[in-house]
C-alpha cells in the first residue's frame, strides 16, 4: 500500500457531487431567464423585455447568451423609438463583443438609430461601414436600402 498523502487530504476519495461548489450560473436558470425576456419581446411587451434582458445581463455577464441579450435589449428600445438608449446598447455590444454573431446586425442598427436621430452623416458612414465589413449579406442589403433612402431624401 502507498502511504497516505501528507496533511489531512483524503486518500483517493471519490468525488461527491454534493460537495462540489455550484457553478457560477445554473445553465437551466440562465436559459430560462433569457427565454422569458425573449418571449416578452416577441409578445410585444417591450418594457418588460427590456427589464428582463437588462437583469439577464446583470446576472449572467459571462454567459454566451449575453451578446444576444444586449442585441435584443437594444432592439426592445429601438422598436419603442427610444433611439438614444438603443444606440448606446448596440454600441456596448460592439465594444464588448466585437466578434459576436450579432455584431453585423448591431452595426446595422447603430446606423438605423443614427438615421432616426437625424444624424445623417454618422448614419451614412456607419451604413457604408456595414457594406464594407459584411459585403453580400442581408445586413449589407438592408444598409444599402437605408442609404438609398438617405439619398432620396437628400440627406447625404
Secondary structure, 3 states (H helix, E strand, C coil): CCCCCCCCCCCCCCCCCCCCCCCCCCHHHHHHHHHHHHHHHHCCCHHHHHHHHHHHHHHCCCCCCHHHHHHHHHHHHHHCCCHHHHHHHHHHHHHHCCCCCCHHHHHHHHHHHHHHCCCHHHHHHHHHHHHHHCCCCHHHHHHHHHHHHHHHCCCC
